[in-house]
Each structure stands twice: as C-alpha cells, then as structure tokens.
Amino acid sequence: MKLFTYYLRPFLRRMSLGFLIKVLGTVVELAIPWILSYTIDDLIPQGEMAPVIVWGGLMIVCSLLAWGGNVVANRMASAVARDVTRQVRHDLFAKISYLSEGRVDRFTIPSLISRVTSDTYVLHQTVGMMQRLGVRAPIMLVGGVIVTLTLDPVLTLVMLATLPVVGVITFFVSRKGAKLFKTVQRAADNMLRVVRENAVGVRVIKALSKSGHERERFRKVNDELTGKERTAENTMAVINPVMSLLLNLGIAAVIVVGAYRVQGGVTEVGKIIAFMNLFTIVLNALMAINRMFTMLSRAAASSARVTEVLDTPVELYEETPKYSFLPERAPHIAFRNVTFRYDYGSFALNNLDFTLERGETLGIIGATGSGKSTVVRALMRYYDIAEGAIEIDGVDIRDYATVDLRRKFGVVFQNDTLFKDTIRENIRLGRNLNDVQLTEAARQAQALQFIQEQGGLDAEVAIKGANLSGGQKQRLLVARALAGEPEILVLDDSSSALDYRTDAKLREEIRLHCKNATKIIIAQRISSIMHAEKILVMENGNVAAMGSHEELMKNCTLYKEISESQIGDRKAVGQ
C-alpha cells in the first residue's frame, strides 16, 4: 500500500481534521445508549418528568451532533478521495506518455486504459470508504465494547466470545480475495481489448457480416470476467453470513443470560435494552469492517497494477543532451550498420547502412512487413537498436535530449490520429503557431480548399476524423507535419488515399517549400518516390537495393517489377 502512503501524505492535515470530527461524532453517538440506560433505570423510577425531559433532550442533541459530524466528515472524505484520485490518474497518464513503445507493447493498450479508469476508480472508492468507515467502525466497535463493560461485564464477555472467530475468518477470506481480484482485473483487460477492437473495426465487421462472430467473442470474454467476478464475490460473501450467524447467536446468548441476571436481580432492564442497542452498533461496525476488507482486497489488486506502471523505469528518454558540440561536415542522417528486432519477432532491420545529406529526399519502398516503418521508429528512437548507431548531424540519437530529438521531426504515420477538436487545434497540436502559419501549411498540404468548405479553421473534427474522407484526413495530417517547419519530414504512406493529381501537387509544394528539410517518404506508389535522390528498396528487413529511380530500374528486379506493374495499372485505368 505504498501508493496510498505517498499520495495521501499531502492531505494528512485535511484528513486529520475529518478524523477528529468523525471521532467526536462517533463518541457522541455511543453516549446515546448509555443515556437511555440511565434514564430507564435511574430517572423513570423517581416519577419526575423534568429530569427525563432534560436527558431526553440531551439524547436529541447528541443525535443531531452525531448526524452533523458525520455529514461534514463524509463530505471532507469525498473531497480528499476525489483529489487523491485526480493526482494518481494524472501521474499515471503522464507516466504512460513517457513509456517506450516496447513497454507499451508489453503492458498492452487495453490494460493501460483499464488501469487509468477502473483501477483508479477502485482506489477512489477505497480512499473514501477508509475515511468514512476506517475511523467510525473501529471506534464504534471498541467504544461499544467499552460502554458495555461499564453496563455489565458478564454480558460483554458473552458478546466478545464470538469476535475472535469472526476475525480469523475475515483475515483468511480477505487474503484469498486479494489474489482473486487480480485475476478479475486481468479478465477485465481482455474484455476491454475485445470491445476496443470491435469499436475500431466496426466497419469491417459490418462489411463482412461478422457481427455474430464478434458477439460470440465478446460473450466468451464477458463470461470469463463474470465467472472470475462470481468466484471472487462468492469468496468474499462468505464473511457476511458467517458474521451474521455468529453475532446473532451472540445476541441470543446475551438475551438468555441477561434474562437470568434480571430475574436474579443482578442487573436491570434498562441495561439490557441499552446493551441490545450497543450490540447492534457493534454488529454494524463489524459489518462495516467486513466491507472495508472486501474493498481493501480489490484495492490491493488495483494498487499493485497502478504501482507497476508508476514504478516502471522510463526508457529511451533523456532529460539533457550528452554531447557538447556538433561535428562539422557530418551527414544530416546516418544509419551505421543498424540491426534491430522486436521482442516478439525476427529481425526487422538487418545491417542497415546509408547516409542522407541535409535537404535530400529518401524514398523507401517494399512489401508489407519489410521494415519500412521500422526505419522511422528507430530514427525517432521509439525503440533502441540492438547493434550499430543512428546519427543526426554526426551525433548518436541516444545522446540527444528526447524533446530536442523529436522536435526536429514533422511526421505523418500510417493510420495516424486526428482528435475530436477544431481543425485549428488538430494542425497546431499544442505548438506555438499562429493562424497564418496554419493556413500556409494547409495550403501546401492541398487541404485549404476543403477546410474552407468545412467552415474554416474553427470547423469541428469528429473522433478520429470520422466526418472526413480518407484523403481529407491525410491532407490534414500532412498539414500538421508541415506546420512546424521541421528539419526532418517523414511521410509514412501519407498519400495512399490521394488521387494522382493531388499527390503530384503535394510533392511539388514539398519540393518548393521544404528545400532545407531532409525528407523520408515511405510509399507503395512508385510515383510518390521516383523523384527522390535516393530510393531504398526493403525486403525482409534487408536492403535489397539503393539508388536513384533510373539506377534501380536498371539494377533491381524487384523495383522494376513494382514500377512496371503500377505503370501498367495506370495505363489500364486510362484506357
């Protein structure tokens, strides 16, 4: 529970005040049965109404004080729980933002979403409950026992005889429940994964009439989650009936023993009535403690999952640069015998070696899975390479401060994301850019006309750009990349939805206005890269060939086959 200790520390003063109010309210509430006993046994036999009214009024005052104290303390507890959860959620989101792609792959996106949402919600409930019941229930339990001792020690011993059994059962069941709730959270991750896949792929599912198949997939993971929840809840549910049975047996024993003691003149009726009220208070306190143990079992599992992310070391992130100067006459980008593989597959890049001068354009082409996008991921240091070195301006990318490194790039990735916001904010993306710069970037990206048709920069973009066509989304993404006037422009399959005419205009604008930027264009179309100074042909993570379009048409069979097939397709379309 290190997580609770760390995040609750700033709120100790507020919590202490809430605890004090809770303690006073609980003590006042415990005084009510004692006043009742005193009134019945000592005042009523005197036959005078005035003392009875005074002490009865005192009971009403105690009730109001207990009620008011609980309301104030509960509101303070809710505020602390809200603020603590907000901070946990913020830190968790910030940490996820800095995780390397390798770490994200290992956690998985659905699991990270679950930890930020459902796990932090469990922590919110636990922090609130511990403040509301964590003070009140133990005081009610201990205070109730102390008050009963002042009334009749013998009856108190009868009641206490059941408590050790209840404590042992609660301890062992809660210990097992903590393990079961961890499996529940993992099952929740699986269900979230399936829901996320269905939400993202809903068009494909409908197009292929696979709704029934997906419903069956969801049913399986839903049934798995339900089964694990049932097992965990059934395990924790053992405590309540056992506790109720033992405590009700205790009440019955108290009544029987109390009846004999009243008949024998050892005790009085008022004490028995007060004792029954106090026994009910103790019973409710034990029930509350049981609920806390159940919640703590869930919180232990959720806390471990949240802590696992927060304690994960930040990889591939440098706060400050490790170099003191930039070498002169170094190529702008250099791959030096780079080898890389993902954790879950074979080599994605194998002995990749090439250089690019500032302002040059590199086109990359190859079959799906040949390693084209991995070149960019390695260049931007989303993953660390296994062998070799990648340099920018003669400095190893591992020696740059991460912010400085990423600031050099303007990037459009495959399946890139548009956010639910205005067109202005989707292009700006938090950077200090004015409307003139945004409009110019949109013009260069061939997006200005449709932006004006949509209503200008203030037009709304739906989630993932659902209200835009594929070509419109790609042009907005290109505008975002161009807006920052990057040193290195990366376009990863960014024109696949554009017609040839728009694609040609876009390439011409990039050629005219990004002369000093080094450009890396990953494409399936030969027309998108044929004018590049260097073209890299990838095959299974290896360099099949490298050169200009004319050189590759002469020397690379693979490139020539791709080129001729696409030129043939274009002729066929024109006929």
C-alpha positions as CSV (number, residue, x, y, z in Angstrom):
1,M,0.0,0.0,0.0
2,K,3.0,2.3,-0.7
3,L,0.8,4.0,-3.2
4,F,-1.7,5.2,-0.6
5,T,1.1,6.4,1.7
6,Y,2.7,8.5,-1.0
7,Y,-0.5,10.1,-2.4
8,L,-2.3,10.7,1.0
9,R,0.7,12.5,2.6
10,P,-0.2,16.0,1.2
11,F,-3.8,15.6,2.5
12,L,-2.9,14.5,6.1
13,R,-4.0,17.8,7.6
14,R,-7.4,17.7,6.0
15,M,-7.8,14.0,6.8
16,S,-6.8,14.6,10.4
17,L,-9.5,17.3,10.8
18,G,-12.0,15.0,9.2
19,F,-10.9,12.1,11.5
20,L,-11.3,14.4,14.6
21,I,-14.8,15.4,13.6
22,K,-15.6,11.7,12.9
23,V,-14.3,10.6,16.3
24,L,-16.3,13.3,18.2
25,G,-19.5,12.4,16.3
26,T,-19.0,8.7,16.9
27,V,-18.3,9.2,20.7
28,V,-21.4,11.3,21.0
29,E,-23.4,8.6,19.2
30,L,-22.1,6.0,21.6
31,A,-23.3,8.1,24.5
32,I,-27.0,7.7,23.5
33,P,-27.4,4.1,24.7
34,W,-25.8,5.0,28.0
35,I,-28.2,7.9,28.4
36,L,-31.1,5.6,27.6
37,S,-30.0,3.1,30.2
38,Y,-29.6,5.8,32.8
39,T,-33.0,7.3,32.0
40,I,-34.8,4.0,32.3
41,D,-33.1,2.6,35.4
42,D,-32.5,5.7,37.4
43,L,-34.8,8.6,36.4
44,I,-38.1,7.0,35.5
45,P,-38.4,5.2,38.8
46,Q,-38.2,8.6,40.6
47,G,-41.5,9.5,39.0
48,E,-40.4,13.1,37.9
49,M,-40.8,14.2,34.3
50,A,-38.4,17.2,34.3
51,P,-35.1,15.1,34.5
52,V,-36.5,12.7,31.9
53,I,-37.2,15.6,29.5
54,V,-33.8,17.1,30.1
55,W,-31.9,13.8,29.5
56,G,-34.3,13.0,26.6
57,G,-33.4,16.4,25.1
58,L,-29.7,15.6,25.6
59,M,-30.2,12.5,23.5
60,I,-31.8,14.5,20.7
61,V,-28.8,17.0,20.9
62,C,-26.4,14.0,20.7
63,S,-28.2,12.6,17.7
64,L,-28.0,15.9,15.9
65,L,-24.4,16.3,16.7
66,A,-23.6,12.8,15.5
67,W,-25.6,13.4,12.3
68,G,-24.0,16.7,11.6
69,G,-20.5,15.5,12.3
70,N,-20.9,12.5,10.0
71,V,-22.2,14.7,7.2
72,V,-19.3,17.1,7.4
73,A,-16.7,14.4,7.8
74,N,-18.1,12.4,4.9
75,R,-18.0,15.4,2.6
76,M,-14.4,16.1,3.6
77,A,-13.6,12.4,2.9
78,S,-15.2,12.6,-0.5
79,A,-13.2,15.7,-1.4
80,V,-9.9,14.0,-0.3
81,A,-10.7,10.9,-2.3
82,R,-11.5,13.0,-5.4
83,D,-8.3,15.0,-5.2
84,V,-6.1,11.9,-4.5
85,T,-7.6,10.0,-7.4
86,R,-7.2,13.0,-9.7
87,Q,-3.5,13.2,-8.9
88,V,-3.0,9.4,-9.3
89,R,-4.8,9.5,-12.6
90,H,-2.7,12.5,-13.8
91,D,0.6,10.8,-12.8
92,L,-0.4,7.6,-14.4
93,F,-1.3,9.3,-17.7
94,A,1.9,11.3,-17.6
95,K,4.0,8.1,-17.0
96,I,2.2,6.3,-19.8
97,S,3.1,9.2,-22.1
98,Y,6.8,8.7,-21.4
99,L,6.8,4.9,-21.7
100,S,8.8,3.5,-24.6
101,E,6.8,1.7,-27.3
102,G,8.4,-1.6,-26.1
103,R,6.9,-1.1,-22.6
104,V,3.5,-0.2,-24.0
105,D,3.6,-3.3,-26.1
106,R,4.2,-5.4,-23.0
107,F,1.5,-3.7,-20.9
108,T,-0.9,-3.6,-23.9
109,I,-3.1,-0.6,-24.6
110,P,-6.3,-2.1,-23.2
111,S,-4.6,-2.9,-19.9
112,L,-3.2,0.6,-19.6
113,I,-6.7,2.1,-20.3
114,S,-8.1,-0.2,-17.6
115,R,-5.5,0.9,-15.1
116,V,-6.2,4.6,-15.7
117,T,-10.0,4.1,-15.5
118,S,-11.3,1.1,-13.5
119,D,-8.3,0.6,-11.2
120,T,-8.2,4.3,-10.2
121,Y,-11.9,4.2,-9.6
122,V,-11.4,1.3,-7.2
123,L,-8.7,3.4,-5.4
124,H,-11.2,6.4,-5.3
125,Q,-13.8,4.2,-3.6
126,T,-11.3,2.8,-1.1
127,V,-9.8,6.2,-0.1
128,G,-13.3,7.5,0.5
129,M,-14.5,4.4,2.4
130,M,-11.4,4.2,4.6
131,Q,-12.0,7.8,5.8
132,R,-15.7,7.3,6.3
133,L,-15.7,3.9,7.9
134,G,-12.0,3.4,8.7
135,V,-12.3,5.7,11.8
136,R,-16.0,5.3,12.6
137,A,-16.2,1.4,12.5
138,P,-13.2,0.7,14.9
139,I,-14.3,3.4,17.3
140,M,-17.9,2.0,17.2
141,L,-16.5,-1.5,17.8
142,V,-14.1,-0.6,20.6
143,G,-16.2,2.1,22.1
144,G,-19.3,-0.1,22.1
145,V,-17.4,-2.8,23.9
146,I,-16.1,-0.3,26.5
147,V,-19.6,1.1,27.2
148,T,-21.0,-2.4,27.5
149,L,-18.2,-3.2,30.1
150,T,-19.5,-0.2,32.2
151,L,-23.0,-1.6,32.0
152,D,-22.5,-5.4,32.6
153,P,-19.1,-7.0,32.2
154,V,-20.5,-10.6,32.2
155,L,-22.8,-9.9,29.2
156,T,-19.8,-8.2,27.5
157,L,-17.8,-11.4,27.8
158,V,-20.7,-13.3,26.2
159,M,-20.6,-10.9,23.2
160,L,-16.8,-10.9,22.9
161,A,-16.7,-14.7,22.7
162,T,-17.8,-14.6,19.0
163,L,-15.3,-11.9,17.9
164,P,-12.1,-14.0,17.6
165,V,-13.8,-16.5,15.3
166,V,-15.1,-13.6,13.1
167,G,-11.6,-12.0,13.0
168,V,-9.9,-15.3,11.9
169,I,-12.4,-15.9,9.1
170,T,-12.2,-12.4,7.8
171,F,-8.4,-12.5,7.7
172,F,-8.1,-15.7,5.7
173,V,-11.0,-14.9,3.3
174,S,-9.7,-11.4,2.6
175,R,-6.2,-12.7,1.9
176,K,-7.6,-15.1,-0.7
177,G,-9.9,-12.4,-2.1
178,A,-6.9,-10.1,-3.0
179,K,-5.5,-12.8,-5.3
180,L,-8.8,-13.4,-6.9
181,F,-9.4,-9.8,-7.7
182,K,-6.1,-9.6,-9.6
183,T,-7.4,-12.3,-11.9
184,V,-10.7,-10.3,-12.2
185,Q,-8.7,-7.2,-13.4
186,R,-6.8,-9.2,-16.0
187,A,-10.1,-10.6,-17.3
188,A,-11.4,-7.0,-17.4
189,D,-8.3,-6.1,-19.6
190,N,-9.3,-8.9,-22.0
191,M,-12.9,-7.7,-22.3
192,L,-11.7,-4.1,-22.8
193,R,-9.4,-5.3,-25.6
194,V,-12.3,-7.1,-27.5
195,V,-14.6,-4.0,-27.0
196,R,-11.8,-1.7,-28.3
197,E,-11.1,-4.0,-31.3
198,N,-14.8,-4.0,-32.2
199,A,-15.2,-0.3,-31.8
200,V,-12.2,0.4,-34.1
201,G,-13.1,-2.3,-36.6
202,V,-16.9,-1.8,-36.7
203,R,-17.0,-1.0,-40.4
204,V,-15.0,-4.1,-41.3
205,I,-17.2,-6.3,-39.1
206,K,-20.4,-4.9,-40.7
207,A,-19.0,-5.2,-44.2
208,L,-18.1,-8.8,-43.7
209,S,-21.3,-9.6,-41.8
210,K,-19.3,-10.9,-38.9
211,S,-21.4,-9.3,-36.1
212,G,-22.5,-12.8,-34.9
213,H,-18.8,-13.9,-34.7
214,E,-17.8,-10.8,-32.7
215,R,-20.8,-11.2,-30.4
216,E,-19.6,-14.7,-29.7
217,R,-16.0,-13.4,-29.0
218,F,-17.5,-10.8,-26.6
219,R,-19.7,-13.4,-24.9
220,K,-16.6,-15.6,-24.2
221,V,-14.6,-12.8,-22.6
222,N,-17.6,-11.4,-20.8
223,D,-18.5,-14.9,-19.4
224,E,-14.8,-15.3,-18.3
225,L,-14.9,-12.0,-16.5
226,T,-18.3,-12.8,-15.0
227,G,-17.1,-16.2,-13.8
228,K,-14.0,-14.7,-12.1
229,E,-16.0,-11.9,-10.5
230,R,-18.5,-14.6,-9.3
231,T,-15.7,-16.6,-7.8
232,A,-14.2,-13.5,-6.1
233,E,-17.5,-12.2,-4.8
234,N,-18.7,-15.6,-3.6
235,T,-15.4,-16.0,-1.7
236,M,-15.8,-12.6,0.0
237,A,-19.5,-13.2,0.5
238,V,-18.7,-16.0,3.0
239,I,-17.8,-13.4,5.6
240,N,-21.2,-11.7,5.9
241,P,-23.4,-14.7,6.6
242,V,-20.8,-16.3,9.0
243,M,-20.5,-13.0,10.8
244,S,-24.3,-12.5,11.0
245,L,-24.7,-16.1,12.3
246,L,-22.1,-15.8,15.0
247,L,-23.2,-12.3,16.1
248,N,-26.9,-13.3,16.2
249,L,-26.0,-16.3,18.2
250,G,-24.2,-13.9,20.5
251,I,-27.3,-11.7,20.8
252,A,-29.4,-14.7,21.6
253,A,-26.9,-15.7,24.3
254,V,-26.9,-12.2,25.7
255,I,-30.8,-12.2,25.9
256,V,-30.8,-15.6,27.6
257,V,-28.1,-14.7,30.1
258,G,-29.5,-11.2,30.6
259,A,-32.9,-12.7,31.4
260,Y,-31.5,-14.9,34.1
261,R,-29.5,-11.9,35.5
262,V,-32.5,-9.6,35.6
263,Q,-34.6,-12.4,37.2
264,G,-31.9,-12.8,39.8
265,G,-31.7,-9.1,40.5
266,V,-28.1,-8.8,39.4
267,T,-28.8,-6.4,36.5
268,E,-31.6,-4.1,35.3
269,V,-34.0,-3.9,32.3
270,G,-32.6,-0.6,31.1
271,K,-29.1,-2.0,30.9
272,I,-30.4,-4.9,28.8
273,I,-32.2,-2.5,26.4
274,A,-29.0,-0.3,26.2
275,F,-26.9,-3.5,25.8
276,M,-29.1,-4.6,22.8
277,N,-28.6,-1.2,21.1
278,L,-24.9,-1.3,21.7
279,F,-24.7,-4.9,20.4
280,T,-26.4,-3.6,17.2
281,I,-23.9,-0.9,17.0
282,V,-21.0,-3.4,17.4
283,L,-22.7,-5.7,14.8
284,N,-22.9,-2.8,12.3
285,A,-19.3,-1.8,13.0
286,L,-18.2,-5.4,12.2
287,M,-20.3,-5.4,9.0
288,A,-18.6,-2.1,8.0
289,I,-15.1,-3.5,8.8
290,N,-16.0,-6.5,6.6
291,R,-16.9,-4.2,3.7
292,M,-13.6,-2.4,4.2
293,F,-11.7,-5.7,4.0
294,T,-13.6,-6.6,0.8
295,M,-12.8,-3.2,-0.7
296,L,-9.2,-3.4,0.5
297,S,-8.8,-6.7,-1.3
298,R,-9.9,-5.1,-4.5
299,A,-7.7,-2.0,-3.8
300,A,-4.7,-4.2,-3.2
301,A,-5.0,-5.7,-6.7
302,S,-5.7,-2.3,-8.3
303,S,-2.9,-0.6,-6.3
304,A,-0.4,-3.2,-7.5
305,R,-1.4,-2.7,-11.1
306,V,-1.2,1.1,-10.9
307,T,2.1,0.9,-9.0
308,E,3.5,-1.4,-11.6
309,V,3.1,1.3,-14.2
310,L,4.3,4.1,-12.0
311,D,7.4,2.2,-10.9
312,T,8.3,1.2,-14.5
313,P,11.6,2.9,-15.4
314,V,11.4,5.4,-18.2
315,E,13.4,4.0,-21.1
316,L,14.6,5.9,-24.2
317,Y,14.0,9.3,-22.6
318,E,16.9,11.7,-21.9
319,E,16.3,14.9,-19.9
320,T,19.5,16.6,-21.1
321,P,21.9,16.2,-24.1
322,K,25.0,14.2,-23.7
323,Y,27.1,15.9,-26.4
324,S,28.9,19.2,-26.2
325,F,29.2,20.1,-29.9
326,L,28.0,19.1,-33.4
327,P,30.7,17.6,-35.7
328,E,31.3,19.6,-38.8
329,R,30.6,18.2,-42.3
330,A,28.7,15.3,-40.9
331,P,25.8,13.9,-42.9
332,H,22.4,15.0,-41.7
333,I,21.2,11.4,-41.1
334,A,23.4,8.3,-40.9
335,F,22.4,4.7,-40.3
336,R,25.6,2.8,-39.3
337,N,25.1,-0.9,-39.7
338,V,21.9,-0.8,-37.8
339,T,20.3,-4.1,-36.6
340,F,17.0,-4.2,-34.7
341,R,14.4,-6.8,-33.8
342,Y,11.1,-6.5,-31.9
343,D,10.6,-8.5,-28.7
344,Y,8.0,-10.7,-30.4
345,G,9.5,-11.3,-33.9
346,S,12.5,-11.8,-36.1
347,F,14.9,-9.2,-37.4
348,A,13.0,-6.1,-38.5
349,L,16.2,-4.3,-39.7
350,N,19.4,-6.1,-40.5
351,N,22.7,-4.3,-41.1
352,L,21.1,-1.2,-42.5
353,D,23.7,1.3,-43.7
354,F,23.2,4.6,-45.5
355,T,23.6,8.4,-45.2
356,L,21.5,11.4,-46.1
357,E,22.7,15.0,-46.6
358,R,20.6,17.9,-45.4
359,G,17.8,18.6,-47.9
360,E,18.0,15.2,-49.6
361,T,14.9,13.0,-50.1
362,L,14.9,9.3,-49.3
363,G,12.1,7.2,-50.7
364,I,11.5,3.8,-49.1
365,I,9.5,1.1,-50.8
366,G,9.0,-2.6,-50.2
367,A,6.4,-5.3,-49.4
368,T,4.3,-5.2,-46.3
369,G,6.4,-6.2,-43.3
370,S,9.7,-5.5,-45.0
371,G,10.7,-3.0,-42.3
372,K,9.8,0.4,-43.9
373,S,8.1,1.9,-40.9
374,T,10.6,0.4,-38.5
375,V,13.3,2.6,-40.1
376,V,11.4,5.7,-38.9
377,R,10.7,4.3,-35.5
378,A,14.3,3.6,-35.0
379,L,15.3,7.0,-36.3
380,M,13.0,8.8,-33.8
381,R,14.2,6.4,-31.0
382,Y,10.8,4.8,-30.2
383,Y,12.9,1.7,-29.9
384,D,16.6,1.3,-29.2
385,I,18.5,-0.6,-31.8
386,A,20.4,-3.8,-31.0
387,E,23.6,-3.1,-33.0
388,G,25.1,-0.2,-34.9
389,A,24.3,3.5,-34.5
390,I,21.9,6.1,-35.9
391,E,23.3,9.7,-36.1
392,I,21.7,13.1,-36.8
393,D,24.3,15.8,-37.6
394,G,27.0,13.4,-36.5
395,V,25.6,12.8,-33.0
396,D,24.2,9.5,-31.9
397,I,20.4,9.9,-31.3
398,R,20.9,8.4,-27.9
399,D,22.9,11.4,-26.9
400,Y,20.2,13.9,-27.7
401,A,17.6,15.1,-25.1
402,T,14.5,13.4,-26.2
403,V,12.5,16.6,-26.5
404,D,15.2,18.1,-28.7
405,L,15.4,15.0,-30.9
406,R,11.6,14.7,-31.5
407,R,11.4,18.5,-32.1
408,K,13.4,18.0,-35.3
409,F,10.7,15.9,-36.9
410,G,7.4,16.5,-38.7
411,V,5.8,13.1,-39.1
412,V,2.7,11.5,-40.7
413,F,2.5,7.9,-39.6
414,Q,0.4,5.1,-41.1
415,N,-3.1,5.1,-39.6
416,D,-2.3,8.4,-37.8
417,T,-4.8,10.0,-35.4
418,L,-7.0,13.1,-35.6
419,F,-8.5,14.3,-32.3
420,K,-12.0,15.5,-31.5
421,D,-11.3,19.2,-31.7
422,T,-11.2,22.0,-34.2
423,I,-9.2,21.8,-37.4
424,R,-7.0,24.6,-36.0
425,E,-6.0,22.6,-32.9
426,N,-5.6,19.4,-34.9
427,I,-3.0,21.1,-37.1
428,R,-1.4,23.2,-34.3
429,L,-1.3,20.3,-31.8
430,G,-0.2,22.4,-28.8
431,R,2.6,24.2,-30.6
432,N,3.0,28.0,-30.7
433,L,1.8,28.5,-34.2
434,N,-0.4,31.4,-35.5
435,D,-3.2,31.1,-38.0
436,V,-1.1,32.4,-40.8
437,Q,1.3,29.5,-40.4
438,L,-1.5,27.0,-40.0
439,T,-3.2,28.3,-43.2
440,E,0.0,28.2,-45.2
441,A,0.7,24.6,-44.0
442,A,-2.9,23.7,-45.0
443,R,-2.3,25.3,-48.5
444,Q,0.9,23.4,-49.0
445,A,-0.8,20.1,-48.0
446,Q,-3.6,20.8,-50.5
447,A,-6.1,20.9,-47.7
448,L,-7.1,24.6,-47.7
449,Q,-10.0,24.3,-50.1
450,F,-11.8,21.6,-48.2
451,I,-11.1,23.3,-44.9
452,Q,-12.8,26.5,-46.2
453,E,-15.7,24.4,-47.3
454,Q,-15.9,22.8,-43.9
455,G,-16.2,26.3,-42.2
456,G,-12.5,27.3,-41.8
457,L,-10.1,26.5,-39.0
458,D,-12.8,26.6,-36.4
459,A,-14.7,23.7,-38.0
460,E,-15.0,20.7,-35.7
461,V,-13.3,17.4,-36.4
462,A,-15.1,14.2,-35.1
463,I,-13.3,11.5,-33.2
464,K,-10.6,10.0,-35.4
465,G,-11.8,12.3,-38.2
466,A,-14.9,10.3,-38.7
467,N,-16.6,13.3,-40.5
468,L,-13.8,13.5,-43.1
469,S,-12.8,11.4,-46.1
470,G,-9.6,9.4,-46.2
471,G,-8.0,11.9,-48.4
472,Q,-9.1,14.8,-46.3
473,K,-7.7,13.2,-43.2
474,Q,-4.3,12.5,-44.9
475,R,-4.1,16.1,-46.0
476,L,-4.8,17.4,-42.5
477,L,-2.1,15.1,-41.1
478,V,0.4,16.4,-43.7
479,A,-0.5,20.0,-42.8
480,R,0.2,19.2,-39.2
481,A,3.6,17.8,-40.1
482,L,4.5,20.8,-42.3
483,A,3.2,23.5,-39.9
484,G,6.2,23.3,-37.6
485,E,8.8,23.7,-40.5
486,P,10.7,20.6,-39.4
487,E,14.3,19.7,-40.1
488,I,13.3,16.2,-41.0
489,L,10.0,15.5,-42.7
490,V,8.7,11.9,-42.5
491,L,5.7,10.8,-44.6
492,D,4.8,7.2,-44.0
493,D,2.3,6.1,-46.6
494,S,0.6,9.5,-46.3
495,S,-0.7,9.8,-49.8
496,S,-2.3,6.4,-50.3
497,A,-5.8,8.0,-50.3
498,L,-4.9,10.9,-52.6
499,D,-5.6,10.9,-56.3
500,Y,-2.5,11.2,-58.6
501,R,-3.1,14.8,-59.4
502,T,-3.4,15.9,-55.7
503,D,-0.4,13.7,-54.8
504,A,1.7,15.4,-57.6
505,K,0.7,18.9,-56.3
506,L,1.6,17.9,-52.8
507,R,5.0,16.6,-53.8
508,E,5.7,19.8,-55.8
509,E,4.8,22.0,-52.7
510,I,7.1,19.9,-50.5
511,R,9.9,20.3,-53.1
512,L,9.5,24.1,-53.3
513,H,8.9,24.9,-49.6
514,C,10.9,22.2,-47.8
515,K,14.2,22.5,-49.6
516,N,16.3,22.6,-46.4
517,A,14.4,19.7,-44.8
518,T,15.6,16.2,-45.2
519,K,12.6,14.1,-46.4
520,I,11.9,10.4,-45.8
521,I,8.9,9.2,-47.8
522,I,7.6,5.7,-47.3
523,A,5.2,4.8,-50.0
524,Q,3.6,2.0,-52.0
525,R,3.4,4.1,-55.1
526,I,6.4,4.5,-57.3
527,S,5.2,7.9,-58.4
528,S,5.5,9.2,-54.8
529,I,9.2,8.4,-54.5
530,M,10.6,8.2,-58.1
531,H,12.0,11.8,-57.9
532,A,13.8,11.2,-54.7
533,E,17.6,11.4,-54.8
534,K,17.9,8.1,-53.0
535,I,15.4,5.2,-53.0
536,L,15.7,2.3,-50.5
537,V,14.2,-1.0,-51.5
538,M,13.4,-3.1,-48.4
539,E,12.9,-6.8,-48.3
540,N,12.5,-8.8,-45.0
541,G,14.4,-6.2,-43.0
542,N,17.3,-6.1,-45.5
543,V,18.3,-3.6,-48.1
544,A,17.5,-5.2,-51.4
545,A,18.9,-2.2,-53.4
546,M,19.5,1.5,-53.1
547,G,19.9,4.2,-55.7
548,S,18.0,6.6,-57.9
549,H,14.9,5.6,-59.9
550,E,16.9,5.2,-63.1
551,E,19.6,3.1,-61.4
552,L,17.1,0.9,-59.7
553,M,15.1,0.4,-63.0
554,K,18.4,-1.0,-64.4
555,N,19.8,-2.9,-61.5
556,C,16.9,-4.0,-59.2
557,T,14.5,-6.6,-60.5
558,L,12.1,-6.2,-57.6
559,Y,11.9,-2.4,-58.0
560,K,11.4,-2.8,-61.8
561,E,8.6,-5.3,-61.3
562,I,6.8,-2.9,-58.9
563,S,7.3,0.0,-61.2
564,E,6.0,-1.8,-64.3
565,S,3.0,-3.2,-62.5
566,Q,1.9,0.2,-61.3
567,I,2.6,1.9,-64.6
568,G,0.5,-0.9,-66.3
569,D,-2.3,-0.4,-63.8
570,R,-2.3,3.3,-64.6
571,K,-2.5,2.7,-68.3
572,A,-5.3,0.3,-67.8
573,V,-7.2,2.9,-65.9
574,G,-6.7,5.4,-68.6
575,Q,-8.0,3.1,-71.4
